[in-house]
Amino acid sequence: MRFLLVQIIDIYMIIIIVRAVLSWFPINPQSSFFRIYLFIIQITEPVLGRVREFLSRMIPNMAIDFSPFIIIILLNVLRNFILRA
């Protein structure tokens, strides 16, 4: 069971990294890839949005979004905790 959780965490981290990288490039809404991009946003935004809101309250006017970086660190901590339990 714990290895399944670790795999889910790994997949979610990869999806967050993909979203962060894709955010650097313009994606044509007419392309077939756009639906995949919207799906990636839908499954990552609930977590990233909360961290982004927290960071904006702590550090207003921050130009760079560090929420993916923070989520990946937290997921790695959770992953290591699960593996050591």
C-alpha positions as CSV (number, residue, x, y, z in Angstrom):
1,M,0.0,0.0,0.0
2,R,2.7,2.4,0.9
3,F,4.5,1.8,-2.4
4,L,1.3,2.7,-4.3
5,L,1.2,6.0,-2.3
6,V,4.8,6.6,-3.2
7,Q,4.1,6.0,-6.9
8,I,1.1,8.4,-6.8
9,I,3.3,11.0,-5.2
10,D,6.0,10.5,-7.8
11,I,3.4,10.8,-10.6
12,Y,2.0,14.0,-9.1
13,M,5.5,15.5,-8.8
14,I,6.1,14.8,-12.4
15,I,2.8,16.4,-13.4
16,I,3.7,19.5,-11.4
17,I,7.1,19.7,-13.1
18,V,5.4,19.3,-16.5
19,R,3.0,22.1,-15.7
20,A,5.8,24.4,-14.5
21,V,7.8,23.8,-17.7
22,L,4.7,24.2,-20.0
23,S,3.9,27.5,-18.3
24,W,7.0,29.0,-20.0
25,F,5.6,28.3,-23.5
26,P,2.5,29.6,-25.2
27,I,0.0,26.9,-26.0
28,N,-2.5,27.4,-28.8
29,P,-6.1,26.9,-27.5
30,Q,-6.9,25.4,-30.9
31,S,-4.3,22.6,-30.6
32,S,-5.3,19.1,-29.4
33,F,-2.6,19.4,-26.7
34,F,-4.5,22.2,-25.1
35,R,-7.1,19.8,-23.5
36,I,-4.3,17.9,-21.9
37,Y,-2.8,21.1,-20.6
38,L,-6.2,22.1,-19.1
39,F,-6.4,18.7,-17.4
40,I,-2.9,19.2,-15.9
41,I,-4.0,22.6,-14.6
42,Q,-7.2,21.1,-13.1
43,I,-5.4,18.4,-11.1
44,T,-2.6,20.6,-9.9
45,E,-4.3,24.0,-9.3
46,P,-6.1,23.0,-6.0
47,V,-2.7,22.4,-4.4
48,L,-0.7,25.0,-6.2
49,G,-3.3,27.6,-5.7
50,R,-3.4,27.3,-2.0
51,V,0.3,27.5,-1.7
52,R,0.4,30.5,-4.1
53,E,-2.2,32.3,-2.0
54,F,-0.2,31.6,1.2
55,L,3.0,32.9,-0.4
56,S,1.3,36.0,-1.7
57,R,0.2,36.8,1.8
58,M,3.6,36.2,3.2
59,I,5.6,37.9,0.4
60,P,3.4,40.4,-1.5
61,N,4.4,41.4,-5.0
62,M,6.5,38.3,-5.6
63,A,7.4,38.1,-9.3
64,I,8.2,34.4,-9.4
65,D,5.8,31.6,-8.5
66,F,7.6,29.3,-6.1
67,S,4.6,27.2,-5.4
68,P,5.6,24.2,-7.6
69,F,9.0,24.2,-5.9
70,I,7.5,24.2,-2.4
71,I,5.0,21.5,-3.2
72,I,7.7,19.3,-4.6
73,I,9.7,19.7,-1.5
74,L,6.7,18.9,0.7
75,L,5.8,15.9,-1.4
76,N,9.4,14.6,-1.1
77,V,9.2,14.9,2.7
78,L,5.9,13.0,2.7
79,R,7.4,10.4,0.3
80,N,10.4,9.9,2.6
81,F,8.2,9.7,5.6
82,I,6.0,7.0,4.0
83,L,9.1,5.0,2.9
84,R,10.6,5.0,6.4
85,A,7.4,4.1,8.2
